[in-house]
Amino acid sequence: MDHYEVIIYWSNEDQIFVAEVPELPGCSAHGESRSAALASVDEAIHLWLDTAREFGRPVPEPKGARLMFA
């Protein structure tokens, strides 16, 4: 599994948890709980990587496996 940094925070505006992957531009997801947001962003990471590879775009190496909650 790829180990990219994931930042999860609560959005007051949307009333939902948002999960972002800073190393993969535009890669984010959301969920009603932290665990739901994390599960969704895990799928988004795989889709981001598959799409980048399909189009021959560079895929950044993960800097580490760190999970941050804000």
mmCIF file of the N, C-alpha and C atoms, coordinates in Angstrom:
data_MODEL
# 
_entry.id   MODEL 
# 
loop_
_atom_site.group_PDB 
_atom_site.id 
_atom_site.type_symbol 
_atom_site.label_atom_id 
_atom_site.label_alt_id 
_atom_site.label_comp_id 
_atom_site.label_asym_id 
_atom_site.label_entity_id 
_atom_site.label_seq_id 
_atom_site.pdbx_PDB_ins_code 
_atom_site.Cartn_x 
_atom_site.Cartn_y 
_atom_site.Cartn_z 
_atom_site.occupancy 
_atom_site.B_iso_or_equiv 
_atom_site.pdbx_formal_charge 
_atom_site.auth_seq_id 
_atom_site.auth_comp_id 
_atom_site.auth_asym_id 
_atom_site.auth_atom_id 
_atom_site.pdbx_PDB_model_num 
ATOM 1   N N  . MET A 1 1  ? 0.841   -1.184 0.000   1.00 0.00 ? 1  MET A N  1 
ATOM 2   C CA . MET A 1 1  ? 0.000   0.000  0.000   1.00 0.00 ? 1  MET A CA 1 
ATOM 3   C C  . MET A 1 1  ? 0.879   1.237  0.000   1.00 0.00 ? 1  MET A C  1 
ATOM 4   N N  . ASP A 1 2  ? 0.407   2.267  -0.654  1.00 0.00 ? 2  ASP A N  1 
ATOM 5   C CA . ASP A 1 2  ? 1.131   3.536  -0.680  1.00 0.00 ? 2  ASP A CA 1 
ATOM 6   C C  . ASP A 1 2  ? 0.847   4.298  0.607   1.00 0.00 ? 2  ASP A C  1 
ATOM 7   N N  . HIS A 1 3  ? 1.886   4.903  1.157   1.00 0.00 ? 3  HIS A N  1 
ATOM 8   C CA . HIS A 1 3  ? 1.762   5.593  2.439   1.00 0.00 ? 3  HIS A CA 1 
ATOM 9   C C  . HIS A 1 3  ? 1.931   7.091  2.264   1.00 0.00 ? 3  HIS A C  1 
ATOM 10  N N  . TYR A 1 4  ? 0.855   7.752  1.900   1.00 0.00 ? 4  TYR A N  1 
ATOM 11  C CA . TYR A 1 4  ? 0.868   9.201  1.745   1.00 0.00 ? 4  TYR A CA 1 
ATOM 12  C C  . TYR A 1 4  ? 0.277   9.857  2.994   1.00 0.00 ? 4  TYR A C  1 
ATOM 13  N N  . GLU A 1 5  ? 0.771   11.042 3.284   1.00 0.00 ? 5  GLU A N  1 
ATOM 14  C CA . GLU A 1 5  ? 0.246   11.815 4.406   1.00 0.00 ? 5  GLU A CA 1 
ATOM 15  C C  . GLU A 1 5  ? -1.217  12.162 4.138   1.00 0.00 ? 5  GLU A C  1 
ATOM 16  N N  . VAL A 1 6  ? -2.046  11.999 5.154   1.00 0.00 ? 6  VAL A N  1 
ATOM 17  C CA . VAL A 1 6  ? -3.458  12.355 5.068   1.00 0.00 ? 6  VAL A CA 1 
ATOM 18  C C  . VAL A 1 6  ? -3.772  13.318 6.203   1.00 0.00 ? 6  VAL A C  1 
ATOM 19  N N  . ILE A 1 7  ? -4.399  14.416 5.871   1.00 0.00 ? 7  ILE A N  1 
ATOM 20  C CA . ILE A 1 7  ? -4.832  15.392 6.877   1.00 0.00 ? 7  ILE A CA 1 
ATOM 21  C C  . ILE A 1 7  ? -6.355  15.368 6.896   1.00 0.00 ? 7  ILE A C  1 
ATOM 22  N N  . ILE A 1 8  ? -6.921  15.148 8.069   1.00 0.00 ? 8  ILE A N  1 
ATOM 23  C CA . ILE A 1 8  ? -8.375  15.109 8.219   1.00 0.00 ? 8  ILE A CA 1 
ATOM 24  C C  . ILE A 1 8  ? -8.791  16.253 9.132   1.00 0.00 ? 8  ILE A C  1 
ATOM 25  N N  . TYR A 1 9  ? -9.780  17.014 8.679   1.00 0.00 ? 9  TYR A N  1 
ATOM 26  C CA . TYR A 1 9  ? -10.276 18.122 9.497   1.00 0.00 ? 9  TYR A CA 1 
ATOM 27  C C  . TYR A 1 9  ? -11.782 18.255 9.333   1.00 0.00 ? 9  TYR A C  1 
ATOM 28  N N  . TRP A 1 10 ? -12.388 18.943 10.290  1.00 0.00 ? 10 TRP A N  1 
ATOM 29  C CA . TRP A 1 10 ? -13.821 19.194 10.269  1.00 0.00 ? 10 TRP A CA 1 
ATOM 30  C C  . TRP A 1 10 ? -14.092 20.490 9.515   1.00 0.00 ? 10 TRP A C  1 
ATOM 31  N N  . SER A 1 11 ? -15.031 20.455 8.577   1.00 0.00 ? 11 SER A N  1 
ATOM 32  C CA . SER A 1 11 ? -15.438 21.647 7.847   1.00 0.00 ? 11 SER A CA 1 
ATOM 33  C C  . SER A 1 11 ? -16.745 22.164 8.435   1.00 0.00 ? 11 SER A C  1 
ATOM 34  N N  . ASN A 1 12 ? -16.675 23.301 9.115   1.00 0.00 ? 12 ASN A N  1 
ATOM 35  C CA . ASN A 1 12 ? -17.890 23.908 9.659   1.00 0.00 ? 12 ASN A CA 1 
ATOM 36  C C  . ASN A 1 12 ? -18.862 24.278 8.550   1.00 0.00 ? 12 ASN A C  1 
ATOM 37  N N  . GLU A 1 13 ? -18.313 24.746 7.441   1.00 0.00 ? 13 GLU A N  1 
ATOM 38  C CA . GLU A 1 13 ? -19.148 25.186 6.321   1.00 0.00 ? 13 GLU A CA 1 
ATOM 39  C C  . GLU A 1 13 ? -19.970 24.029 5.752   1.00 0.00 ? 13 GLU A C  1 
ATOM 40  N N  . ASP A 1 14 ? -19.338 22.874 5.594   1.00 0.00 ? 14 ASP A N  1 
ATOM 41  C CA . ASP A 1 14 ? -20.003 21.720 4.985   1.00 0.00 ? 14 ASP A CA 1 
ATOM 42  C C  . ASP A 1 14 ? -20.559 20.731 6.011   1.00 0.00 ? 14 ASP A C  1 
ATOM 43  N N  . GLN A 1 15 ? -20.179 20.917 7.296   1.00 0.00 ? 15 GLN A N  1 
ATOM 44  C CA . GLN A 1 15 ? -20.613 20.026 8.368   1.00 0.00 ? 15 GLN A CA 1 
ATOM 45  C C  . GLN A 1 15 ? -20.237 18.575 8.072   1.00 0.00 ? 15 GLN A C  1 
ATOM 46  N N  . ILE A 1 16 ? -18.957 18.388 7.710   1.00 0.00 ? 16 ILE A N  1 
ATOM 47  C CA . ILE A 1 16 ? -18.457 17.064 7.341   1.00 0.00 ? 16 ILE A CA 1 
ATOM 48  C C  . ILE A 1 16 ? -16.948 17.017 7.562   1.00 0.00 ? 16 ILE A C  1 
ATOM 49  N N  . PHE A 1 17 ? -16.400 15.827 7.727   1.00 0.00 ? 17 PHE A N  1 
ATOM 50  C CA . PHE A 1 17 ? -14.955 15.670 7.822   1.00 0.00 ? 17 PHE A CA 1 
ATOM 51  C C  . PHE A 1 17 ? -14.366 15.630 6.417   1.00 0.00 ? 17 PHE A C  1 
ATOM 52  N N  . VAL A 1 18 ? -13.262 16.333 6.235   1.00 0.00 ? 18 VAL A N  1 
ATOM 53  C CA . VAL A 1 18 ? -12.572 16.388 4.948   1.00 0.00 ? 18 VAL A CA 1 
ATOM 54  C C  . VAL A 1 18 ? -11.194 15.762 5.123   1.00 0.00 ? 18 VAL A C  1 
ATOM 55  N N  . ALA A 1 19 ? -10.810 14.927 4.182   1.00 0.00 ? 19 ALA A N  1 
ATOM 56  C CA . ALA A 1 19 ? -9.491  14.295 4.188   1.00 0.00 ? 19 ALA A CA 1 
ATOM 57  C C  . ALA A 1 19 ? -8.744  14.748 2.937   1.00 0.00 ? 19 ALA A C  1 
ATOM 58  N N  . GLU A 1 20 ? -7.552  15.291 3.117   1.00 0.00 ? 20 GLU A N  1 
ATOM 59  C CA . GLU A 1 20 ? -6.739  15.770 2.004   1.00 0.00 ? 20 GLU A CA 1 
ATOM 60  C C  . GLU A 1 20 ? -5.392  15.057 1.994   1.00 0.00 ? 20 GLU A C  1 
ATOM 61  N N  . VAL A 1 21 ? -4.844  14.897 0.785   1.00 0.00 ? 21 VAL A N  1 
ATOM 62  C CA . VAL A 1 21 ? -3.539  14.273 0.597   1.00 0.00 ? 21 VAL A CA 1 
ATOM 63  C C  . VAL A 1 21 ? -2.629  15.327 -0.030  1.00 0.00 ? 21 VAL A C  1 
ATOM 64  N N  . PRO A 1 22 ? -1.844  16.052 0.782   1.00 0.00 ? 22 PRO A N  1 
ATOM 65  C CA . PRO A 1 22 ? -1.045  17.173 0.270   1.00 0.00 ? 22 PRO A CA 1 
ATOM 66  C C  . PRO A 1 22 ? -0.073  16.798 -0.845  1.00 0.00 ? 22 PRO A C  1 
ATOM 67  N N  . GLU A 1 23 ? 0.438   15.581 -0.836  1.00 0.00 ? 23 GLU A N  1 
ATOM 68  C CA . GLU A 1 23 ? 1.429   15.176 -1.843  1.00 0.00 ? 23 GLU A CA 1 
ATOM 69  C C  . GLU A 1 23 ? 0.808   14.868 -3.208  1.00 0.00 ? 23 GLU A C  1 
ATOM 70  N N  . LEU A 1 24 ? -0.513  14.714 -3.252  1.00 0.00 ? 24 LEU A N  1 
ATOM 71  C CA . LEU A 1 24 ? -1.211  14.404 -4.500  1.00 0.00 ? 24 LEU A CA 1 
ATOM 72  C C  . LEU A 1 24 ? -2.195  15.535 -4.797  1.00 0.00 ? 24 LEU A C  1 
ATOM 73  N N  . PRO A 1 25 ? -1.804  16.488 -5.616  1.00 0.00 ? 25 PRO A N  1 
ATOM 74  C CA . PRO A 1 25 ? -2.633  17.666 -5.877  1.00 0.00 ? 25 PRO A CA 1 
ATOM 75  C C  . PRO A 1 25 ? -4.070  17.316 -6.267  1.00 0.00 ? 25 PRO A C  1 
ATOM 76  N N  . GLY A 1 26 ? -5.009  17.918 -5.551  1.00 0.00 ? 26 GLY A N  1 
ATOM 77  C CA . GLY A 1 26 ? -6.419  17.720 -5.843  1.00 0.00 ? 26 GLY A CA 1 
ATOM 78  C C  . GLY A 1 26 ? -7.009  16.451 -5.259  1.00 0.00 ? 26 GLY A C  1 
ATOM 79  N N  . CYS A 1 27 ? -6.221  15.664 -4.554  1.00 0.00 ? 27 CYS A N  1 
ATOM 80  C CA . CYS A 1 27 ? -6.711  14.403 -4.002  1.00 0.00 ? 27 CYS A CA 1 
ATOM 81  C C  . CYS A 1 27 ? -7.308  14.658 -2.622  1.00 0.00 ? 27 CYS A C  1 
ATOM 82  N N  . SER A 1 28 ? -8.617  14.517 -2.534  1.00 0.00 ? 28 SER A N  1 
ATOM 83  C CA . SER A 1 28 ? -9.308  14.711 -1.266  1.00 0.00 ? 28 SER A CA 1 
ATOM 84  C C  . SER A 1 28 ? -10.611 13.918 -1.286  1.00 0.00 ? 28 SER A C  1 
ATOM 85  N N  . ALA A 1 29 ? -11.214 13.784 -0.116  1.00 0.00 ? 29 ALA A N  1 
ATOM 86  C CA . ALA A 1 29 ? -12.485 13.083 0.021   1.00 0.00 ? 29 ALA A CA 1 
ATOM 87  C C  . ALA A 1 29 ? -13.138 13.585 1.303   1.00 0.00 ? 29 ALA A C  1 
ATOM 88  N N  . HIS A 1 30 ? -14.324 13.102 1.580   1.00 0.00 ? 30 HIS A N  1 
ATOM 89  C CA . HIS A 1 30 ? -15.011 13.521 2.796   1.00 0.00 ? 30 HIS A CA 1 
ATOM 90  C C  . HIS A 1 30 ? -15.853 12.370 3.346   1.00 0.00 ? 30 HIS A C  1 
ATOM 91  N N  . GLY A 1 31 ? -16.335 12.573 4.567   1.00 0.00 ? 31 GLY A N  1 
ATOM 92  C CA . GLY A 1 31 ? -17.191 11.575 5.197   1.00 0.00 ? 31 GLY A CA 1 
ATOM 93  C C  . GLY A 1 31 ? -17.840 12.144 6.440   1.00 0.00 ? 31 GLY A C  1 
ATOM 94  N N  . GLU A 1 32 ? -18.857 11.458 6.923   1.00 0.00 ? 32 GLU A N  1 
ATOM 95  C CA . GLU A 1 32 ? -19.578 11.925 8.105   1.00 0.00 ? 32 GLU A CA 1 
ATOM 96  C C  . GLU A 1 32 ? -18.804 11.678 9.392   1.00 0.00 ? 32 GLU A C  1 
ATOM 97  N N  . SER A 1 33 ? -17.774 10.841 9.328   1.00 0.00 ? 33 SER A N  1 
ATOM 98  C CA . SER A 1 33 ? -16.902 10.584 10.477  1.00 0.00 ? 33 SER A CA 1 
ATOM 99  C C  . SER A 1 33 ? -15.456 10.583 9.992   1.00 0.00 ? 33 SER A C  1 
ATOM 100 N N  . ARG A 1 34 ? -14.517 10.627 10.931  1.00 0.00 ? 34 ARG A N  1 
ATOM 101 C CA . ARG A 1 34 ? -13.101 10.563 10.547  1.00 0.00 ? 34 ARG A CA 1 
ATOM 102 C C  . ARG A 1 34 ? -12.816 9.268  9.795   1.00 0.00 ? 34 ARG A C  1 
ATOM 103 N N  . SER A 1 35 ? -13.352 8.171  10.300  1.00 0.00 ? 35 SER A N  1 
ATOM 104 C CA . SER A 1 35 ? -13.076 6.876  9.662   1.00 0.00 ? 35 SER A CA 1 
ATOM 105 C C  . SER A 1 35 ? -13.698 6.791  8.272   1.00 0.00 ? 35 SER A C  1 
ATOM 106 N N  . ALA A 1 36 ? -14.862 7.381  8.086   1.00 0.00 ? 36 ALA A N  1 
ATOM 107 C CA . ALA A 1 36 ? -15.483 7.381  6.756   1.00 0.00 ? 36 ALA A CA 1 
ATOM 108 C C  . ALA A 1 36 ? -14.675 8.238  5.786   1.00 0.00 ? 36 ALA A C  1 
ATOM 109 N N  . ALA A 1 37 ? -14.183 9.385  6.262   1.00 0.00 ? 37 ALA A N  1 
ATOM 110 C CA . ALA A 1 37 ? -13.355 10.253 5.411   1.00 0.00 ? 37 ALA A CA 1 
ATOM 111 C C  . ALA A 1 37 ? -12.059 9.543  5.043   1.00 0.00 ? 37 ALA A C  1 
ATOM 112 N N  . LEU A 1 38 ? -11.469 8.827  5.990   1.00 0.00 ? 38 LEU A N  1 
ATOM 113 C CA . LEU A 1 38 ? -10.231 8.100  5.727   1.00 0.00 ? 38 LEU A CA 1 
ATOM 114 C C  . LEU A 1 38 ? -10.456 6.976  4.715   1.00 0.00 ? 38 LEU A C  1 
ATOM 115 N N  . ALA A 1 39 ? -11.555 6.250  4.850   1.00 0.00 ? 39 ALA A N  1 
ATOM 116 C CA . ALA A 1 39 ? -11.858 5.182  3.894   1.00 0.00 ? 39 ALA A CA 1 
ATOM 117 C C  . ALA A 1 39 ? -12.075 5.755  2.501   1.00 0.00 ? 39 ALA A C  1 
ATOM 118 N N  . SER A 1 40 ? -12.769 6.883  2.422   1.00 0.00 ? 40 SER A N  1 
ATOM 119 C CA . SER A 1 40 ? -13.018 7.517  1.126   1.00 0.00 ? 40 SER A CA 1 
ATOM 120 C C  . SER A 1 40 ? -11.743 8.030  0.489   1.00 0.00 ? 40 SER A C  1 
ATOM 121 N N  . VAL A 1 41 ? -10.864 8.625  1.297   1.00 0.00 ? 41 VAL A N  1 
ATOM 122 C CA . VAL A 1 41 ? -9.635  9.170  0.729   1.00 0.00 ? 41 VAL A CA 1 
ATOM 123 C C  . VAL A 1 41 ? -8.684  8.045  0.322   1.00 0.00 ? 41 VAL A C  1 
ATOM 124 N N  . ASP A 1 42 ? -8.763  6.907  0.975   1.00 0.00 ? 42 ASP A N  1 
ATOM 125 C CA . ASP A 1 42 ? -7.944  5.771  0.570   1.00 0.00 ? 42 ASP A CA 1 
ATOM 126 C C  . ASP A 1 42 ? -8.317  5.357  -0.858  1.00 0.00 ? 42 ASP A C  1 
ATOM 127 N N  . GLU A 1 43 ? -9.599  5.317  -1.142  1.00 0.00 ? 43 GLU A N  1 
ATOM 128 C CA . GLU A 1 43 ? -10.057 5.012  -2.501  1.00 0.00 ? 43 GLU A CA 1 
ATOM 129 C C  . GLU A 1 43 ? -9.623  6.109  -3.474  1.00 0.00 ? 43 GLU A C  1 
ATOM 130 N N  . ALA A 1 44 ? -9.726  7.368  -3.042  1.00 0.00 ? 44 ALA A N  1 
ATOM 131 C CA . ALA A 1 44 ? -9.323  8.492  -3.900  1.00 0.00 ? 44 ALA A CA 1 
ATOM 132 C C  . ALA A 1 44 ? -7.830  8.434  -4.232  1.00 0.00 ? 44 ALA A C  1 
ATOM 133 N N  . ILE A 1 45 ? -7.010  8.020  -3.270  1.00 0.00 ? 45 ILE A N  1 
ATOM 134 C CA . ILE A 1 45 ? -5.567  7.883  -3.513  1.00 0.00 ? 45 ILE A CA 1 
ATOM 135 C C  . ILE A 1 45 ? -5.321  6.863  -4.619  1.00 0.00 ? 45 ILE A C  1 
ATOM 136 N N  . HIS A 1 46 ? -5.973  5.721  -4.516  1.00 0.00 ? 46 HIS A N  1 
ATOM 137 C CA . HIS A 1 46 ? -5.779  4.681  -5.527  1.00 0.00 ? 46 HIS A CA 1 
ATOM 138 C C  . HIS A 1 46 ? -6.241  5.150  -6.905  1.00 0.00 ? 46 HIS A C  1 
ATOM 139 N N  . LEU A 1 47 ? -7.361  5.853  -6.962  1.00 0.00 ? 47 LEU A N  1 
ATOM 140 C CA . LEU A 1 47 ? -7.845  6.380  -8.237  1.00 0.00 ? 47 LEU A CA 1 
ATOM 141 C C  . LEU A 1 47 ? -6.889  7.434  -8.794  1.00 0.00 ? 47 LEU A C  1 
ATOM 142 N N  . TRP A 1 48 ? -6.362  8.299  -7.931  1.00 0.00 ? 48 TRP A N  1 
ATOM 143 C CA . TRP A 1 48 ? -5.421  9.340  -8.356  1.00 0.00 ? 48 TRP A CA 1 
ATOM 144 C C  . TRP A 1 48 ? -4.191  8.682  -8.965  1.00 0.00 ? 48 TRP A C  1 
ATOM 145 N N  . LEU A 1 49 ? -3.639  7.688  -8.268  1.00 0.00 ? 49 LEU A N  1 
ATOM 146 C CA . LEU A 1 49 ? -2.433  7.015  -8.742  1.00 0.00 ? 49 LEU A CA 1 
ATOM 147 C C  . LEU A 1 49 ? -2.684  6.265  -10.052 1.00 0.00 ? 49 LEU A C  1 
ATOM 148 N N  . ASP A 1 50 ? -3.802  5.553  -10.136 1.00 0.00 ? 50 ASP A N  1 
ATOM 149 C CA . ASP A 1 50 ? -4.137  4.824  -11.366 1.00 0.00 ? 50 ASP A CA 1 
ATOM 150 C C  . ASP A 1 50 ? -4.274  5.776  -12.548 1.00 0.00 ? 50 ASP A C  1 
ATOM 151 N N  . THR A 1 51 ? -4.922  6.903  -12.339 1.00 0.00 ? 51 THR A N  1 
ATOM 152 C CA . THR A 1 51 ? -5.127  7.882  -13.409 1.00 0.00 ? 51 THR A CA 1 
ATOM 153 C C  . THR A 1 51 ? -3.800  8.496  -13.839 1.00 0.00 ? 51 THR A C  1 
ATOM 154 N N  . ALA A 1 52 ? -2.964  8.859  -12.879 1.00 0.00 ? 52 ALA A N  1 
ATOM 155 C CA . ALA A 1 52 ? -1.658  9.441  -13.211 1.00 0.00 ? 52 ALA A CA 1 
ATOM 156 C C  . ALA A 1 52 ? -0.834  8.455  -14.032 1.00 0.00 ? 52 ALA A C  1 
ATOM 157 N N  . ARG A 1 53 ? -0.814  7.213  -13.619 1.00 0.00 ? 53 ARG A N  1 
ATOM 158 C CA . ARG A 1 53 ? -0.042  6.199  -14.356 1.00 0.00 ? 53 ARG A CA 1 
ATOM 159 C C  . ARG A 1 53 ? -0.613  5.971  -15.748 1.00 0.00 ? 53 ARG A C  1 
ATOM 160 N N  . GLU A 1 54 ? -1.921  5.948  -15.853 1.00 0.00 ? 54 GLU A N  1 
ATOM 161 C CA . GLU A 1 54 ? -2.584  5.741  -17.148 1.00 0.00 ? 54 GLU A CA 1 
ATOM 162 C C  . GLU A 1 54 ? -2.196  6.816  -18.157 1.00 0.00 ? 54 GLU A C  1 
ATOM 163 N N  . PHE A 1 55 ? -2.071  8.059  -17.683 1.00 0.00 ? 55 PHE A N  1 
ATOM 164 C CA . PHE A 1 55 ? -1.742  9.169  -18.568 1.00 0.00 ? 55 PHE A CA 1 
ATOM 165 C C  . PHE A 1 55 ? -0.253  9.498  -18.600 1.00 0.00 ? 55 PHE A C  1 
ATOM 166 N N  . GLY A 1 56 ? 0.571   8.660  -17.966 1.00 0.00 ? 56 GLY A N  1 
ATOM 167 C CA . GLY A 1 56 ? 2.012   8.850  -17.990 1.00 0.00 ? 56 GLY A CA 1 
ATOM 168 C C  . GLY A 1 56 ? 2.498   10.045 -17.195 1.00 0.00 ? 56 GLY A C  1 
ATOM 169 N N  . ARG A 1 57 ? 1.717   10.450 -16.209 1.00 0.00 ? 57 ARG A N  1 
ATOM 170 C CA . ARG A 1 57 ? 2.112   11.588 -15.371 1.00 0.00 ? 57 ARG A CA 1 
ATOM 171 C C  . ARG A 1 57 ? 2.971   11.097 -14.216 1.00 0.00 ? 57 ARG A C  1 
ATOM 172 N N  . PRO A 1 58 ? 3.847   11.968 -13.708 1.00 0.00 ? 58 PRO A N  1 
ATOM 173 C CA . PRO A 1 58 ? 4.712   11.542 -12.599 1.00 0.00 ? 58 PRO A CA 1 
ATOM 174 C C  . PRO A 1 58 ? 3.906   11.260 -11.329 1.00 0.00 ? 58 PRO A C  1 
ATOM 175 N N  . VAL A 1 59 ? 4.347   10.261 -10.612 1.00 0.00 ? 59 VAL A N  1 
ATOM 176 C CA . VAL A 1 59 ? 3.730   9.896  -9.333  1.00 0.00 ? 59 VAL A CA 1 
ATOM 177 C C  . VAL A 1 59 ? 4.748   10.169 -8.238  1.00 0.00 ? 59 VAL A C  1 
ATOM 178 N N  . PRO A 1 60 ? 4.444   11.093 -7.328  1.00 0.00 ? 60 PRO A N  1 
ATOM 179 C CA . PRO A 1 60 ? 5.401   11.398 -6.265  1.00 0.00 ? 60 PRO A CA 1 
ATOM 180 C C  . PRO A 1 60 ? 5.586   10.227 -5.308  1.00 0.00 ? 60 PRO A C  1 
ATOM 181 N N  . GLU A 1 61 ? 6.813   10.075 -4.834  1.00 0.00 ? 61 GLU A N  1 
ATOM 182 C CA . GLU A 1 61 ? 7.091   9.064  -3.816  1.00 0.00 ? 61 GLU A CA 1 
ATOM 183 C C  . GLU A 1 61 ? 6.486   9.540  -2.496  1.00 0.00 ? 61 GLU A C  1 
ATOM 184 N N  . PRO A 1 62 ? 5.860   8.632  -1.747  1.00 0.00 ? 62 PRO A N  1 
ATOM 185 C CA . PRO A 1 62 ? 5.322   9.045  -0.451  1.00 0.00 ? 62 PRO A CA 1 
ATOM 186 C C  . PRO A 1 62 ? 6.447   9.448  0.490   1.00 0.00 ? 62 PRO A C  1 
ATOM 187 N N  . LYS A 1 63 ? 6.199   10.484 1.261   1.00 0.00 ? 63 LYS A N  1 
ATOM 188 C CA . LYS A 1 63 ? 7.198   10.952 2.231   1.00 0.00 ? 63 LYS A CA 1 
ATOM 189 C C  . LYS A 1 63 ? 7.122   10.174 3.530   1.00 0.00 ? 63 LYS A C  1 
ATOM 190 N N  . GLY A 1 64 ? 6.013   9.487  3.744   1.00 0.00 ? 64 GLY A N  1 
ATOM 191 C CA . GLY A 1 64 ? 5.867   8.705  4.973   1.00 0.00 ? 64 GLY A CA 1 
ATOM 192 C C  . GLY A 1 64 ? 4.427   8.440  5.272   1.00 0.00 ? 64 GLY A C  1 
ATOM 193 N N  . ALA A 1 65 ? 4.190   7.663  6.299   1.00 0.00 ? 65 ALA A N  1 
ATOM 194 C CA . ALA A 1 65 ? 2.837   7.310  6.700   1.00 0.00 ? 65 ALA A CA 1 
ATOM 195 C C  . ALA A 1 65 ? 2.487   8.067  7.970   1.00 0.00 ? 65 ALA A C  1 
ATOM 196 N N  . ARG A 1 66 ? 1.935   9.241  7.789   1.00 0.00 ? 66 ARG A N  1 
ATOM 197 C CA . ARG A 1 66 ? 1.563   10.043 8.945   1.00 0.00 ? 66 ARG A CA 1 
ATOM 198 C C  . ARG A 1 66 ? 0.120   10.443 8.800   1.00 0.00 ? 66 ARG A C  1 
ATOM 199 N N  . LEU A 1 67 ? -0.665  10.279 9.828   1.00 0.00 ? 67 LEU A N  1 
ATOM 200 C CA . LEU A 1 67 ? -2.062  10.650 9.825   1.00 0.00 ? 67 LEU A CA 1 
ATOM 201 C C  . LEU A 1 67 ? -2.235  11.807 10.787  1.00 0.00 ? 67 LEU A C  1 
ATOM 202 N N  . MET A 1 68 ? -2.812  12.884 10.307  1.00 0.00 ? 68 MET A N  1 
ATOM 203 C CA . MET A 1 68 ? -2.989  14.070 11.149  1.00 0.00 ? 68 MET A CA 1 
ATOM 204 C C  . MET A 1 68 ? -4.472  14.383 11.273  1.00 0.00 ? 68 MET A C  1 
ATOM 205 N N  . PHE A 1 69 ? -4.912  14.701 12.480  1.00 0.00 ? 69 PHE A N  1 
ATOM 206 C CA . PHE A 1 69 ? -6.278  15.139 12.715  1.00 0.00 ? 69 PHE A CA 1 
ATOM 207 C C  . PHE A 1 69 ? -6.225  16.583 13.164  1.00 0.00 ? 69 PHE A C  1 
ATOM 208 N N  . ALA A 1 70 ? -7.080  17.386 12.590  1.00 0.00 ? 70 ALA A N  1 
ATOM 209 C CA . ALA A 1 70 ? -7.131  18.798 12.986  1.00 0.00 ? 70 ALA A CA 1 
ATOM 210 C C  . ALA A 1 70 ? -8.504  19.126 13.522  1.00 0.00 ? 70 ALA A C  1 
# 
